[in-house]
Each structure stands twice: as structure tokens, then as C-alpha cells.
Amino acid sequence: MSRDQLQAAYVLHRRDYGDTSLLLEVFTAARGRLPLVAKGARRGRRAGGSQAALLQPFTPLLIAWRGRGEVCTLTHAEPADRAAALAGEAIYCGFYVNELLLRLLGRDEADEVLFGAYQRALAELAGPDGADTPLRRFELSLLEQLGYRPPLDRDADSGAAVQPQLRYVCEPERGPVRAARADDPSAVSGATLLALHHGHSLVGAGAREARDLLRRLLAPHLGEKPLRSRALFTARRRRA
């Protein structure tokens, strides 16, 4: 099959299906998120078992499928590049990014901007600079593409530019407003808001503020069901 007929994709989640197949949730640049059946992918290596090894999260793929129902059939898959070299805590961060897409991105919602943001997040998580900045960038990209990202550089009440030395409470549907009390536990510094707005690196207290803020911004859209990836990450840290 010609490569120009294939679609760029990643496996977000997989589970066994029947005796020899896999049920996949894939994220594609052209079609967004969709479910596919990889028939016979779990057979012995001589009969195509190597496909199961290929169809793993974080591996860039080129794929094709057929069918018109809710679940289509994977007909071809090949590597597009090397898998993102996630290790240690970065693996759990990658699972978290995948889970966000599974929970928040509807099926058949093509979004090449979000696909690019996902690729960037995996590349940065595999790098040496830590997870805080790439995770916050991806979370904000996801909120923006879904239409839920509030402005972070302007006071929602006054319209004035956010000041780095002041503290703000960021309302999910409006954006930041001046905090009534400096010790408000939900308040964040203007410096953190501006770092998020501009995509700058996050360290120390700013990284912690940004993490807690994005949890609050995502919470109304994620609902009450806990994120499994977050629980796995917490359990790993307790064992360490």
C-alpha cells in the first residue's frame, strides 16, 4: 500500500478482543479518535503476532482501515517512526495524556492541531526537562481545541493585563479575577498565569500552581469518575 494512502495515528488504548484480536482506540490526524478491530493481531509470530507488538501506545503509526459501522477493521499498520522513549514517571504521564483524549475528545472529530500538540507532548515527555511544562502545554491545547480554554492574560472583570506580582482566582468559564485574599488556596500568581499563556517553562512553586489550576479547569469536563492514570501515578510514588 502506498504511504500516501495511509493515515498517521497513535494507539491510545488496547484490549484483548475474542481469542486472537485486539480492540483499539486510535487517535488519527485525519479522523480524530476512532475504534478499530485488529483481527488476528494476537496470533503467533508466524501468523502475524508481530502486529500486536507494533500496536502499542506512544508508537507513531501509519494505518488503513475499512468499514462503515461504529467499529471498523484495521487492514494495515506500519511504523512511521520510532516510539517515544518514555521511561519511569514519563510513562504514566503519557498514559495520562492518552486518558485525557479518551475522556474528552469525541469520536470522528478531526483535529490536526491537537494531533500535533499530542506529538509534541510525547517528544517533550521523552526529553530531560521534566513533565510539568509539556503536560500543562498539552492540557491547555486540549482545552483550547475543545473551546473551553479561558484567557489567562487578562483580568476577566476589568479587562486589564494580568500583573505578575498580583494573585488571581481563575474561573473556568471566565478566566482570572483578582483574588479577594492573598491566602486564598485556589489563587495563583500572575507570573504563573503569564507563563502558561506564553507556553514558558514551569518550575518550583509555579509548576505546582499551574498543575493545580489545570486540574480545576479540567474538572468540570472530566466529571466525577477518577482518572485511572492519576491513581497509577500516585501508587507508583508511594512505592518509590
C-alpha angles and dihedrals in degrees: 000000000000114000091231088065093056128088126227110243149157130209109241097180139355137187137175115274120192118326101312110009139085130224109216136192106205133186114216133183093226103041106019115221121357140157120244135180116224100203116212093358092136097053121115117293094259090055095048105286089139087076090069089056090051097047096074132128118269094026114120108230142184110215145172131198142178137209139078102228129093092276118040130196123253109232102175139013132174134163116267093191141333119307116261106268098235116170137172114347091357089072091059090047089054090051088050092054090049092050092051090056092047092051101039110026115080121222120268093017103135114207118165091179091058091044089056091047089053092051090049092049092053092048092050094045088056090053130088100254102083134252106272100083098042092046093050091046091052094045091052092046090052093049091047095050091048090050096247104104113115120212110265102189100061134062105245092215102045104019089230121141115269110258117221094220095053130079125234142186110224114216112206095230100035111027132232125351127178111277113245089215128031090218094055103135092220094051121110131193121259087235090062092048091051092047089054092046093052096038093242124160118278124216139164118345091357091059091051092048091049092049093051092045094052090049089057093046093049097042098081090054099042095053126208099307108107119240110252093209091056091052091049091050092050092048091051092053091050091054093048 
